């Protein structure tokens, strides 16, 4: 079991990159005064930003597809719903 955990730890560690940023000394001092796990906070923030950007891209692609589709009237949609209900 120990070997498996060690193996997984090595895999996880080898699947990361290091990102170095420069911040003003005053900001670093302020960060030290707040008890937050800054690396985890930054990782979560980056993941959230990526998720939002991917959602924006997907929404734009859906809008492009939606514009190419023909408009449907309410009667057509109601008809489809009735047909589906009849088949149940």
N, C-alpha and C positions, 0 to 999 in steps of 0.2 A: 504494500500500500504506500509506504514511504517513497519508493522508487517512482511510482505512478505520479504522486504529488510533485516530486522533484522534476519529473519529466514535463508535467503540465506547466510548472512554474518556468522552466527553461523555454518552453514554446511560447508562452505568453510574453515573456521578457524579450524574446527575439523578434516578436511581431510588433514592436513599438519603435518609434523614431523619437528623436529629441528635437524639441523646438525651443530655440533660445530667443528671448526678446529683451530689449533694453527698455528700462523704465526710469524715470527720474528718481533720484535718491529720496526725495521727499515722499513720493508715492510709495516707495518700498518701506519707508519708516511707518507710514500710515497703515500699510498692509500688515505689518508685524503687530500693530496694536489691536488688530481685529482677529479674534480666534476662529479663523476659517481655514479649511483645507484648500488652499489656493490652487494647487495643481488639479485637484478634482473639480473644483469650481470652474476652472478654465476649460478643462476637458468637456464638462457638461455644457458650458456655454458654446463651445465650438460645435458639439454635436447638435445642439438646438438650432444654431444658425444654419448649419448644413441642411437639417430637416426642413426648415422654413424655406430655404432657397430651392430645395428639391420640390417642395409643394408648389411654389410659385411657378417653376418650370412646368410641372405637370398640369397646373391649372391653365397656363398659356397654351399648352399643347391641346388640352381638351377644348378650349375656346376655338382654336383653329379647326379642329375636327367638327365641332358643333356648327360652325359657320358654313361648312361644306354640306351638311345634311339638310334635306328638305324640311320645311316647316310643317308641323302636324297640327291639325285643328283638334279641338277638345272632343268632337264627335268621334274621330278616329281612335283616340286614346280610350274613350269610354267603351267603344266597340271591342277593342282588344281586351279590356278588363272583363267585359261580359263573357267573351269567348273563353278566357282563362277560367273563369268561375264555373262555366258549364262543363269543363273537362275535369273538374275535381270530383 
